[in-house]
Amino acid sequence: MVKKEMIAMLLAGGQGSRLGVFTSKVAKPAVSFGSKYRIIDFPLSNCINSGVDTVGVLTQYQPLRLNTHIGIGIPWDLDRNIGGVTVLPPYEKSANSEWYTGTANAIYQNLDYMESFNPEYVLILSGDHIYKMDYEVMLDFHKQNGAEVTIAVMPVPMEEAKRFGIMITDQDHRIVDFEEKPANPRSNLASMGIYIFSWKTLKEALLTNADQPGLDFGKHIIPYCHSKGAPLYAYEFNGYWKDVGTLNSYWEANMELIDLVPEFNLYEEYWKIYTRSEILPPQYLAADSVVEKSIIGEGSEIYGQVYNSVIGCGVTIGAGTVVRDSIIMNETKICGNCEIYKAIIAENVLVEDDVKIGVGEEVPHETDPHIYNHGLVAIGEKSVIPRGVTIGKNSVVFGETSAEDYANGSLPSGKSLIKAGDKK
Amino acid sequence: MRAIGIVLAGGNNHRIKELTQKRAVCAMPIAGSYRSIDFALSNMSNSRINKVAVFTQYNAGSLNEHLSSSKWWDFGRKQGGLFVFTPAVTAESSVWYRGTADAIAQNLAFLKNSHEPYVVISSGDCVYKMDYNEVLEYHIEKKADITVVCKDMAPDVNVDRFGTIKMNEECRIEEFEEKPIVANSNTISCGIYVVRRRQLIEMIEKCAEEDRYDFVKDILIRYKNMKRIYGYKIKDYWSNIATVEDYYKTNMDFLQPEIRNYFFRQYPDIYSKVDDLPPAKYNTGASIKNSLISSGCIVNGKVEDSVIFKKTYIGNNCYIKNSIILNDVYIGDNTHIENCIVESRGTIRANSYHKGENGIEIVVEHNDRYVI
């Protein structure tokens, strides 16, 4: 008989639209992070490091990169005879076929998957946070308190509490009330979107609320369990936890990795973060290269100068080029004599010679200032930037551009030049 | 596939000195990210050979650790797989492998139980990329009994540690000398052979009956006039690492762009066990010139013309030049290392000074390391 004490369900279907062009062709959990990783590597590695060897990954938006990245789970030791990682897309049913309409709806549609493992507990995770957490400790907490639902929370500054779902607890950590994005928060314990449910409680709640449109954990399932009087507990987490939902927070979280001793330390011997490594060779730094305060992935070749940057695997940076305060993802090639400041450049981009990126005055973005801001330049995957052009701040380029696309050889600050994807 | 593979990985070699005190030659780290045996195994895998035996004997621990899973070379298969044969006490035999032919003889069941018509044999201490199918085609075309892959060495290379070959114009081998004192040919055997499986079984059995144990001496040289033994010349990069000088030079070769490009960027790739180390990190004060740096390294000092293997820490104000630093070495502040090979897992105290004056110095230091 198949039996797993706790299985994990990882919600990886969201687009993450505030990451702009970077999630135009890729689901947010598959966006690369910290040179060689992808965001989903963090929850997946946490699972295997916590002894959770059965993980259902719920996908929906642009799943190709995510599917190839996960494969059969070899990098995370999740290739198992029983359990392991299973990718769970929405599927057609004889009646009532639908997309995943909400977080809890996605889980509801996979009741059969969960049931097949006879679990005692189900761990619900989201695929868009950077953190290291031992879910086993959280499970012990759940058991000790006799909880039916345990919600991981972390203390946030009081003035920021109004951006989160806030849990109000008694002295025994039992949740007495909660409020979603309250104007006057009564507590600073923010929900991290990580839940442990006792299986019976979860199943009953999902079946009872199945008809609720857009069935959501925060909006429907947790309030339902609370109203029924089930014991809900808050598990306080005090480690590093970063939401990388906006371009600026994504950029900042990457830049934190290059500090002398980063708060989020990837170099610790224990609690390794695993990822699919397609590129193995060492990196080469040429005789005229200068690299300071940066991290660089495998197989990259640096002939120019790199300062305060996060460089992926298989990247080439040509002679005479200066890269500062930037993120450059896998397999991108920057040719010679370029200047690149505060840019995020996605995978497989070609930047030809003598290009300047991130220069000029800071002007708010013309249509999406809530996405492209803080002076960052965003360049989407497989883009081509032709020789000699200049690109301003708060701007975005996506697709194979040619010299004709740049009036007077430049793209001014705050402008978009999008020739690929869904033209957003 | 038409062939099975054998990788000869048993050897030790005094010419590589201290470096094999803790590992077999085939487990020597190469080019920052690899081990020597990765090249033979990747070539096998890329030539679509599914079933491979590795014969290992001397100090096999580190090699076994590297081969703990066969999935990195794509050998985790139902059809085929990776088989590691160390000497074992059996009803028939209770001796170590007394030579390469003896190693095969003691595991003859592996050959007998296969159905593929050919066998590709490679030594595990060579750095090269090769499609064995091309040698196999050549072997069939020449109607050869054994094909020996060979290479013309530059005239100034001392070949007295190799087998040297003389061929006629049809490439049939007429002379084969093992480790000649005075070589009369600069064509050497690369330790890569193709032979028909039944032919190999027959020769190995005959050898064993006569208490002969060495594949080169007792098969290639002894049979060279009786059997049709042909040479297949390779023109691409090939290097044997079994002396300190050659090991050093082979690693340094990877600082040349064409060699890096050939091995790292051209199809097919070389595979290795994945170590899941974080990206290399360069702090303020780091300065790296013409060097290879592997994942998991943290660099604070100066590195020039060197190959730094995985997970090495280089302290502030260090100066590393013309050196090879093997895996997981900690180098304390203000250290000077020049013309050295630093053994893996070493801990070098701050303010140390190591310089190879006449050739390469091998540094083995195991001081206490304080891990925060």
Interface residues (C-beta under 8 A of the other chain):
Chain A: G34 S35 K36 I74 P75 I258 L260 L266 Y267 E269 K272 I273 Y274 T275 S277 L280 P281 P282 Q283 Y284 L285 A286 A287 D288 S289 V290 V291 E292 K293 S294 I295 I296 G297 E298 G299 E301 V310 I311
Chain B: A31 G32 S33 Y34 K71 L255 R260 F263 F264 D269 I270 Y271 S272 V274 D276 P278 P279 A280 K281 Y282 N283 T284 G285 A286 S287 I288 K289 N290 S291 L292 I293 S294 S295 G296 I298 V307 I308 F309 V371
